Amino acid sequence: MTLFKLMRIVALLSVLFVILVSAWMTERRMAAWERPILVTIYPIVADDVPGTAEFAENLDLEVFEKVNDFFDRETSPYGIKVTPAFRFQLAKPSKQLPPPVPPQFEAAAIAWWSLKMRWWAWVRDWKDELVSADIQMFLLFHSLNENTEVGISVGMRKGRYGLVKAYAMQSMNDSNLIVFTHEMLHVLGASDKYVLTNGEPIYPHGYAEPNRRPLFPQVRAEIMGVRIPISSFSSVMPESLLECKIGRQTAEEIGFMARLQDY
């Protein structure tokens, strides 16, 4: 091996080491809940309907303060004093779509997609002319038409980004924020608490009040269980974050319980 090749390998390994250490330190800092987490929101026009572009261009950061209101309510029992939990900044609207998400159970395709997506997200961060954020959230806006399904949303802890399929209507803002918060909690380390095949919350961790008697109907949704169980075999979507709760297991996964122990 020539000296030049050796130096190149050392340089590449050094860069990789710095990236890994930086990512590890960022994750630890976010999990400590000692200061607001900076989140960049990227509005993306995901269809050709003129109203979608107009909605994305007029998106107001004030909408996302409901996420901070939700966290203010949910963090108080755990001795977390940081407020707001998040500081949001808004990138310019774009029509550049991310790499399409592959089917859930194709491991090789998902791994390749993850690499492409992390590169795509890094390029967006490099070009947005904003302060480099702790988390990137990409909102893919679609019009609300006869096709009510806009595809799956994802949140990736490795890479610290989320893809949210959202509707370009003011009346859907509260529903969009539920999905947004759910995916952002994935980025922070929370796991899904519903059955993948039918979307029903899993007892007990997917229930907002698993000790409620009688158990049904529940009145709120555990945010990672998504839906409000009204019987052992049926559930409904919450109307807003006011009807959602961070359950005990989710709280542990995102670092709330560690703060409670220190409190």
FISE-614990 format. One record per residue: y negated, x, z negated of N, C-alpha, C, O in turn. Coordinates in pm, whole numbers, padded with zeros to 5 digits, always signed. Layout:
BEGIN
YXZYXZYXZYXZ
...
This chain:
BEGIN
+00120+00085+00000+00000+00000+00000-00125+00088+00000-00137+00180-00081
-00215+00059+00091-00338+00139+00100-00432+00102-00015-00421-00004-00076
-00525+00193-00042-00622+00170-00148-00707+00045-00118-00743-00031-00208
-00739+00026+00011-00820-00090+00049-00748-00220+00018-00808-00312-00037
-00618-00229+00052-00540-00349+00024-00530-00374-00126-00539-00487-00172
-00510-00265-00200-00500-00278-00344-00630-00331-00404-00627-00419-00491
-00742-00279-00358-00872-00324-00407-00896-00471-00371-00954-00546-00450
-00851-00511-00253-00869-00649-00211-00787-00743-00298-00834-00850-00336
-00664-00704-00329-00579-00785-00415-00639-00796-00555-00641-00904-00614
-00687-00683-00607-00749-00684-00740-00871-00776-00742-00893-00850-00838
-00951-00769-00635-01071-00853-00628-01034-01001-00624-01096-01082-00693
-00934-01036-00544-00890-01175-00535-00834-01225-00668-00861-01338-00709
-00755-01141-00734-00700-01180-00863-00810-01195-00968-00803-01281-01055
-00911-01111-00958-01024-01120-01052-01098-01251-01033-01135-01317-01131
-01122-01290-00907-01189-01415-00878-01106-01533-00931-01159-01625-00992
-00975-01529-00905-00886-01634-00953-00889-01643-01104-00890-01753-01161
-00890-01529-01170-00894-01526-01317-01021-01590-01369-01018-01669-01464
-01134-01556-01307-01263-01613-01349-01263-01765-01330-01311-01838-01416
-01208-01812-01216-01202-01956-01190-01117-02027-01294-01155-02132-01345
-01001-01970-01325-00910-02033-01421-00970-02036-01561-00961-02137-01631
-01033-01926-01602-01095-01920-01735-01211-02019-01743-01228-02088-01844
-01290-02024-01635-01403-02117-01633-01356-02262-01644-01415-02341-01717
-01249-02296-01571-01196-02431-01576-01142-02463-01715-01163-02573-01767
-01073-02367-01776-01019-02386-01910-01130-02408-02011-01120-02495-02098
-01236-02328-02002-01347-02340-02096-01420-02474-02078-01464-02536-02176
-01434-02519-01953-01500-02646-01927-01419-02761-01986-01475-02852-02047
-01287-02757-01968-01201-02863-02022-01211-02868-02174-01218-02976-02233
-01211-02752-02238-01221-02747-02385-01356-02799-02431-01364-02870-02531
-01461-02763-02359-01594-02809-02397-01607-02960-02383-01665-03026-02469
-01553-03016-02275-01559-03161-02258-01479-03232-02366-01522-03335-02420
-01362-03178-02399-01276-03241-02500-01336-03232-02639-01297-03309-02728
-01431-03140-02661-01493-03127-02793-01595-03237-02820-01624-03264-02937
-01649-03299-02717-01747-03407-02733-01864-03364-02821-01905-03435-02912
-01916-03245-02791-02029-03193-02869-02161-03203-02794-02267-03189-02855
-02155-03227-02667-02278-03247-02589-02245-03338-02471-02128-03351-02434
-02347-03401-02411-02319-03490-02297-02248-03417-02183-02276-03301-02155
-02158-03487-02119-02086-03435-02003-02165-03472-01878-02199-03588-01857
-02193-03372-01795-02272-03395-01674-02181-03442-01560-02082-03378-01528
-02217-03555-01502-02137-03617-01396-02225-03637-01273-02331-03698-01282
-02180-03586-01158-02248-03613-01032-02178-03728-00962-02056-03728-00946
-02256-03826-00921-02204-03944-00851-02240-03932-00704-02356-03913-00669
-02139-03943-00618-02157-03931-00474-02131-04065-00407-02015-04104-00393
-02235-04138-00366-02211-04262-00291-02166-04230-00148-02231-04152-00078
-02055-04290-00106-02001-04265+00028-01985-04398+00100-01924-04491+00048
-02040-04405+00220-02028-04525+00303-01893-04519+00372-01871-04437+00461
-01801-04608+00332-01662-04598+00376-01624-04696+00486-01508-04702+00525
-01720-04775+00537-01691-04860+00652-01816-04869+00740-01918-04807+00711
-01807-04946+00847-01916-04953+00944-02004-05076+00927-02086-05106+01014
-01990-05147+00817-02071-05266+00793-02212-05222+00750-02224-05146+00653
-02317-05267+00819-02453-05222+00785-02491-05242+00639-02560-05158+00581
-02446-05351+00579-02480-05377+00440-02423-05274+00345-02479-05250+00238
-02312-05212+00382-02252-05110+00296-02344-04989+00286-02366-04938+00177
-02396-04944+00398-02487-04829+00398-02613-04860+00318-02663-04776+00244
-02664-04981+00334-02785-05021+00259-02758-05021+00109-02843-04978+00031
-02641-05071+00070-02606-05075-00072-02597-04933-00128-02650-04906-00236
-02532-04842-00056-02516-04704-00102-02652-04635-00115-02675-04559-00209
-02741-04662-00021-02872-04598-00022-02958-04648-00138-03047-04576-00185
-02933-04769-00184-03014-04828-00291-02944-04824-00427-02989-04888-00522
-02835-04749-00438-02763-04740-00565-02854-04683-00673-02920-04581-00652
-02855-04749-00787-02943-04711-00898-02862-04650-01011-02761-04707-01053
-02904-04535-01059-02834-04470-01169-02829-04557-01295-02739-04543-01377
-02926-04646-01308-02933-04731-01426-02805-04813-01444-02768-04848-01556
-02737-04843-01333-02612-04920-01339-02509-04851-01428-02434-04917-01499
-02508-04718-01425-02403-04642-01494-02430-04626-01643-02346-04572-01715
-02546-04672-01689-02572-04667-01832-02478-04760-01909-02459-04743-02029
-02420-04858-01840-02320-04944-01905-02196-04863-01946-02126-04899-02040
-02170-04754-01874-02059-04666-01912-02092-04597-02044-02007-04586-02132
-02216-04551-02057-02258-04490-02184-02259-04591-02297-02224-04558-02410
-02299-04715-02268-02294-04820-02371-02151-04841-02419-02126-04856-02538
-02057-04841-02324-01915-04857-02357-01868-04742-02447-01800-04765-02547
-01906-04620-02412-01863-04506-02493-01932-04504-02628-01872-04461-02727
-02056-04548-02636-02123-04557-02766-02044-04646-02861-02026-04614-02979
-01996-04759-02810-01917-04850-02892-01783-04789-02932-01739-04801-03046
-01719-04725-02835-01581-04679-02855-01571-04547-02930-01467-04517-02989
-01677-04467-02930-01671-04338-03000-01710-04348-03146-01674-04260-03225
-01782-04451-03185-01834-04458-03321-01727-04451-03430-01753-04390-03534
-01607-04511-03412-01506-04500-03518-01450-04359-03535-01381-04332-03633
-01479-04269-03441-01418-04136-03444-01515-04027-03488-01484-03908-03478
-01632-04065-03535-01726-03966-03585-01792-03884-03476-01843-03775-03504
-01793-03933-03354-01855-03861-03244-02003-03901-03237-02036-04018-03220
-02090-03802-03249-02233-03828-03259-02307-03810-03127-02420-03856-03113
-02245-03742-03030-02317-03713-02906-02352-03843-02834-02266-03929-02812
-02478-03854-02797-02523-03971-02724-02640-03932-02634-02735-03869-02681
-02636-03967-02508-02528-04041-02443-02405-03952-02422-02415-03830-02426
-02291-04015-02402-02169-03937-02377-02177-03864-02243-02122-03755-02228
-02247-03925-02146-02255-03868-02012-02400-03865-01964-02479-03954-01997
-02431-03764-01889-02557-03762-01813-02520-03769-01665-02446-03685-01614
-02572-03868-01598-02538-03891-01459-02650-03843-01367-02768-03858-01398
-02610-03784-01256-02704-03750-01151-02648-03799-01019-02526-03804-01000
-02737-03837-00929-02696-03906-00807-02720-03820-00684-02832-03775-00660
-02614-03796-00608-02627-03724-00482-02673-03820-00372-02669-03942-00389
-02715-03765-00261-02757-03847-00148-02635-03917-00086-02527-03859-00083
-02652-04039-00038-02540-04108+00028-02489-04030+00148-02565-03959+00214
-02362-04045+00176-02299-03972+00285-02197-04061+00354-02149-04159+00297
-02165-04027+00478-02058-04095+00551-01935-04005+00567-01840-04040+00637
-01938-03889+00502-01826-03796+00510-01716-03840+00415-01733-03835+00293
-01603-03882+00471-01493-03931+00390-01404-03817+00340-01387-03717+00410
-01350-03831+00220-01257-03729+00169-01123-03736+00242-01097-03834+00312
-01038-03636+00226-00903-03644+00283-00832-03769+00231-00838-03797+00111
-00764-03844+00317-00698-03967+00273-00587-03940+00172-00512-03843+00185
-00579-04025+00072-00477-04009-00033-00341-04044+00025-00325-04151+00085
-00240-03956+00008-00106-03985+00062-00031-04084-00026-00076-04114-00136
+00083-04136+00021+00166-04223-00062+00200-04157-00195+00217-04035-00201
+00208-04237-00301+00218-04185-00436+00340-04098-00463+00332-04006-00545
+00451-04123-00396+00574-04056-00434+00616-03945-00338+00731-03900-00343
+00527-03900-00253+00556-03787-00165+00494-03663-00226+00377-03634-00205
+00575-03589-00303+00525-03478-00383+00460-03369-00298+00352-03320-00331
+00525-03332-00188+00471-03225-00104+00337-03266-00042+00243-03186-00038
+00330-03389+00004+00206-03439+00065+00094-03445-00039-00021-03415-00008
+00128-03484-00161+00028-03493-00268-00024-03353-00303-00144-03335-00324
+00067-03255-00309+00025-03118-00341-00070-03063-00234-00171-03001-00266
-00037-03088-00107-00122-03041+00001-00256-03114+00001-00361-03054+00022
-00251-03246-00024-00374-03324-00033-00462-03272-00146-00584-03262-00130
-00402-03240-00260-00478-03191-00374-00556-03064-00340-00672-03049-00380
-00492-02974-00268-00560-02850-00227-00677-02881-00134-00785-02825-00149
-00654-02969-00036-00761-03005+00057-00874-03076-00015-00992-03054+00015
-00839-03162-00108-00939-03239-00180-01024-03150-00269-01146-03170-00278
-00964-03052-00333-01041-02962-00420-01139-02880-00337-01251-02854-00380
-01096-02839-00218-01187-02766-00129-01300-02857-00083-01416-02816-00082
-01267-02981-00046-01367-03077+00000-01469-03106-00110-01589-03113-00084
-01421-03122-00234-01510-03147-00347-01599-03027-00375-01717-03042-00406
-01543-02908-00364-01623-02787-00387-01735-02775-00284-01847-02739-00319
-01706-02806-00159-01808-02802-00054-01919-02902-00084-02037-02872-00066
-01882-03023-00132-01984-03123-00167-02073-03071-00280-02195-03089-00277
-02012-03007-00378-02088-02951-00490-02183-02841-00441-02297-02831-00488
-02138-02761-00349-02218-02650-00297-02337-02701-00216-02443-02639-00214
-02318-02815-00149-02422-02867-00059-02518-02967-00124-02621-02998-00065
-02487-03020-00242-02564-03134-00291-02700-03099-00352-02780-03188-00380
-02727-02971-00373-02856-02924-00424-02887-02978-00564-03003-02987-00603
-02784-03013-00638-02798-03060-00775-02739-02957-00870-02674-02862-00827
-02764-02975-01000-02701-02889-01100-02549-02907-01091-02500-03019-01086
-02477-02796-01091-02331-02805-01082-02278-02883-01202-02306-02849-01317
-02200-02988-01174-02159-03083-01278-02024-03048-01339-01947-02970-01284
-01998-03109-01454-01867-03097-01517-01763-03181-01443-01647-03142-01430
-01808-03298-01393-01719-03392-01324-01789-03442-01198-01910-03468-01199
-01713-03454-01090-01764-03515-00967-01693-03649-00947-01570-03657-00952
-01772-03754-00925-01715-03887-00901-01763-03936-00765-01882-03955-00742
-01667-03957-00675-01698-04000-00539-01671-04150-00529-01558-04196-00545
-01777-04227-00501-01766-04372-00489-01761-04410-00342-01860-04396-00270
-01645-04458-00297-01626-04498-00159-01653-04648-00148-01570-04730-00187
-01770-04682-00095-01811-04821-00090-01761-04891+00036-01771-04838+00146
-01708-05012+00015-01660-05098+00123-01726-05234+00110-01768-05273+00001
-01735-05305+00221-01785-05442+00216-01677-05532+00159-01558-05499+00163
-01718-05646+00106-01623-05744+00054-01601-05848+00163-01687-05933+00188
-01485-05842+00227-01454-05935+00336-01320-06002+00310-01275-06009+00195
-01257-06049+00415-01129-06118+00395-01021-06025+00342-00924-06070+00281
-01036-05895+00365-00942-05798+00311-00995-05749+00176-01081-05661+00172
-00946-05807+00067-01001-05777-00065-00948-05646-00123-00998-05600-00226
-00849-05585-00062-00793-05460-00112-00860-05342-00043-00866-05337+00080
-00911-05248-00121-00979-05133-00061-00901-05003-00081-00951-04895-00049
-00779-05012-00132-00698-04893-00151-00702-04843-00294-00774-04897-00378
-00624-04740-00321-00612-04691-00458-00725-04594-00493-00779-04525-00406
-00760-04592-00621-00854-04495-00674-00775-04391-00752-00666-04420-00801
-00830-04272-00765-00760-04165-00837-00860-04086-00920-00978-04077-00887
-00809-04027-01028-00887-03934-01108-00801-03813-01135-00688-03827-01182
-00851-03694-01108-00772-03571-01117-00831-03477-01222-00945-03432-01210
-00751-03450-01325-00797-03356-01430-00812-03216-01373-00911-03148-01399
-00713-03172-01295-00724-03043-01228-00815-03062-01107-00778-03128-01010
-00931-03004-01113-01029-03025-01009-01150-03101-01061-01260-03088-01008
-01128-03182-01168-01234-03256-01236-01314-03343-01139-01437-03333-01130
-01243-03429-01067-01309-03522-00975-01234-03654-00975-01117-03662-01013
-01304-03757-00932-01243-03889-00917-01285-03951-00786-01396-03928-00738
-01195-04029-00728-01223-04108-00609-01215-04255-00649-01111-04301-00695
-01324-04328-00632-01329-04468-00673-01354-04554-00550-01457-04542-00484
-01258-04642-00520-01277-04739-00411-01354-04858-00468-01304-04930-00554
-01476-04877-00420-01567-04975-00479-01620-05072-00374-01615-05046-00254
-01669-05185-00422-01725-05287-00334-01877-05278-00331-01941-05260-00434
-01933-05292-00211-02077-05279-00191-02147-05413-00212-02206-05470-00119
-02139-05463-00336-02204-05589-00371-02253-05580-00515-02181-05532-00603
-02376-05627-00541-02430-05625-00676-02339-05702-00772-02320-05661-00887
-02284-05814-00725-02200-05896-00812-02070-05827-00851-02002-05872-00944
-02034-05718-00782-01911-05645-00812-01937-05520-00895-01844-05443-00921
-02062-05498-00938-02095-05376-01012-02011-05362-01139-01961-05253-01168
-01994-05471-01214-01918-05462-01339-01772-05427-01313-01712-05349-01386
-01715-05485-01208-01576-05452-01172-01566-05307-01125-01472-05236-01160
-01663-05264-01046-01664-05124-01001-01670-05028-01119-01604-04923-01118
-01749-05063-01221-01764-04974-01337-01635-04964-01418-01609-04859-01478
-01555-05069-01420-01426-05060-01489-01337-04956-01421-01276-04872-01487
-01330-04962-01288-01249-04865-01213-01308-04725-01229-01234-04629-01248
-01439-04715-01220-01507-04586-01236-01472-04523-01371-01437-04405-01377
-01482-04601-01478-01455-04549-01612-01308-04512-01628-01275-04410-01688
-01220-04595-01575-01076-04567-01581-01045-04433-01515-00973-04351-01572
-01099-04411-01395-01069-04286-01324-01135-04166-01391-01078-04057-01392
-01254-04186-01446-01319-04074-01516-01241-04035-01641-01237-03918-01677
-01179-04133-01706-01094-04102-01821-00969-04026-01779-00918-03944-01856
-00918-04052-01658-00810-03968-01606-00855-03823-01597-00781-03732-01636
-00976-03801-01548-01028-03665-01536-01035-03599-01673-01016-03478-01686
-01063-03678-01776-01074-03626-01912-00938-03612-01982-00931-03565-02095
-00830-03653-01913-00697-03631-01967-00618-03754-02004-00506-03742-02052
-00673-03874-01984-00602-03996-02021-00497-04032-01917-00514-04006-01798
-00390-04093-01963-00281-04133-01874-00286-04284-01850-00343-04358-01930
-00224-04328-01739-00212-04472-01712-00121-04537-01816-00026-04475-01866
-00152-04661-01847-00072-04735-01946-00036-04873-01891-00044-04974-01961
+00005-04874-01766+00051-04996-01702+00171-04963-01613+00193-04848-01577
+00247-05065-01580+00364-05047-01494+00315-05029-01350+00243-05114-01298
+00353-04921-01286+00301-04890-01153+00340-04995-01050+00265-05020-00955
+00456-05056-01067+00505-05148-00964+00436-05284-00967+00426-05350-00863
+00387-05327-01085+00326-05461-01090+00190-05465-01160+00126-05570-01164
+00147-05353-01216+00015-05348-01277+00005-05407-01416-00105-05414-01472
+00118-05450-01474+00114-05511-01607+00101-05404-01716+00169-05302-01709
+00016-05427-01816-00001-05329-01925+00129-05306-02000+00209-05398-02018
+00149-05182-02045+00270-05145-02119+00244-05158-02269+00146-05104-02320
+00330-05229-02337+00319-05243-02482+00380-05120-02549+00487-05076-02505
+00319-05062-02653+00197-05107-02719+00069-05037-02670-00041-05087-02691
+00085-04920-02602-00032-04838-02576-00125-04895-02469-00241-04854-02459
-00075-04987-02387-00159-05049-02286-00228-05176-02334-00291-05247-02256
-00214-05204-02463-00277-05322-02523-00396-05278-02608-00388-05180-02681
-00506-05352-02598-00624-05321-02679-00598-05343-02827-00647-05268-02911
-00519-05448-02860-00487-05480-02999-00338-05503-03013-00293-05617-03021
-00260-05396-03014-00113-05412-03019-00063-05473-03149+00051-05520-03154
-00144-05474-03254-00102-05531-03384-00156-05672-03405-00142-05728-03513
-00216-05728-03303-00271-05863-03313-00159-05965-03338-00053-05956-03276
-00184-06061-03427-00087-06167-03454-00157-06303-03450-00249-06326-03528
-00116-06392-03360-00011-06369-03260-00056-06267-03156-00176-06247-03135
+00040-06204-03092+00009-06097-02999-00067-06147-02877-00154-06079-02824
-00032-06269-02835-00097-06326-02715-00175-06451-02753-00138-06525-02844
-00286-06475-02679-00340-06388-02574-00425-06277-02633-00491-06296-02735
-00425-06160-02570-00519-06055-02604-00658-06097-02552-00668-06178-02460
-00762-06042-02611-00897-06079-02569-00970-05966-02497-01075-05987-02437
-00911-05845-02504-00970-05732-02432-00861-05652-02363-00743-05665-02394
-00903-05569-02269-00811-05480-02198-00823-05339-02254-00934-05292-02278
-00711-05272-02276-00714-05128-02300-00753-05065-02167-00692-05096-02064
-00852-04978-02166-00913-04932-02041-00812-04865-01948-00828-04872-01827
-00710-04799-02003-00610-04735-01919-00492-04828-01890-00408-04797-01805
-00485-04941-01960-00389-05046-01926-00448-05143-01825-00375-05218-01761
-00579-05140-01812-00660-05208-01711-00672-05358-01732-00783-05411-01727
-00563-05428-01756-00565-05574-01757-00552-05630-01900-00507-05561-01991
-00594-05757-01917-00585-05826-02045-00455-05907-02048-00443-06003-01972
-00358-05873-02131-00234-05950-02139-00259-06088-02201-00316-06098-02309
-00217-06191-02132-00231-06327-02189-00096-06386-02226-00088-06487-02295
+00011-06321-02180+00146-06357-02221+00234-06235-02196+00185-06132-02151
+00362-06247-02226+00452-06132-02208+00478-06100-02062+00535-05995-02031
+00436-06187-01972+00465-06164-01830+00343-06182-01739+00357-06178-01617
+00224-06203-01796+00107-06220-01711-00018-06162-01778-00025-06150-01900
-00115-06127-01695-00238-06067-01744-00350-06096-01645-00325-06138-01532
-00474-06074-01690-00590-06097-01604-00682-05976-01611-00678-05898-01707
-00764-05960-01508-00859-05851-01506-00978-05882-01598-01024-05996-01602
-01027-05783-01671-01150-05803-01748-01268-05819-01654-01266-05770-01541
-01370-05887-01700-01487-05909-01616-01585-05794-01622-01663-05774-01529
-01583-05717-01730-01675-05605-01744-01623-05511-01852-01520-05537-01914
-01695-05401-01874-01657-05307-01979-01672-05367-02119-01616-05315-02215
-01746-05477-02130-01757-05546-02259-01622-05601-02303-01601-05624-02422
-01531-05622-02209-01398-05674-02240-01292-05564-02240-01173-05592-02229
-01336-05437-02253-01244-05324-02250-01253-05244-02380-01352-05251-02453
-01147-05169-02406-01139-05089-02529-01063-04960-02500-00975-04957-02415
-01098-04854-02571-01020-04730-02567-00919-04736-02680-00956-04733-02798
-00792-04744-02645-00686-04753-02745-00659-04620-02812-00713-04516-02773
-00573-04624-02914-00549-04505-02997-00489-04389-02916-00532-04275-02930
-00390-04418-02831-00328-04308-02756-00427-04248-02656-00431-04126-02640
-00505-04332-02589-00607-04280-02498-00708-04196-02574-00749-04090-02526
-00748-04242-02691-00843-04167-02774-00788-04029-02808-00861-03929-02807
-00658-04024-02837-00595-03894-02868-00592-03805-02745-00617-03685-02756
-00562-03862-02630-00550-03782-02507-00683-03720-02465-00684-03612-02407
-00794-03787-02495-00924-03734-02450-01000-03662-02561-01116-03624-02542
-00937-03642-02675-00995-03558-02779-01065-03628-02893-01119-03562-02981
-01066-03761-02895-01133-03832-03003-01066-03808-03138-01134-03793-03240
-00932-03806-03139-00861-03794-03267-00886-03658-03330-00892-03648-03453
-00901-03554-03249-00931-03421-03301-01065-03421-03373-01081-03357-03477
-01162-03493-03317-01292-03503-03383-01282-03582-03512-01353-03552-03608
-01196-03683-03515-01178-03763-03635-01123-03678-03749-01161-03696-03864
-01033-03586-03716-00973-03500-03817-01076-03404-03876-01066-03364-03992
-01174-03367-03793-01278-03274-03840-01393-03346-03909-01478-03282-03970
-01394-03476-03898-01509-03554-03944-01509-03568-04096-01599-03631-04152
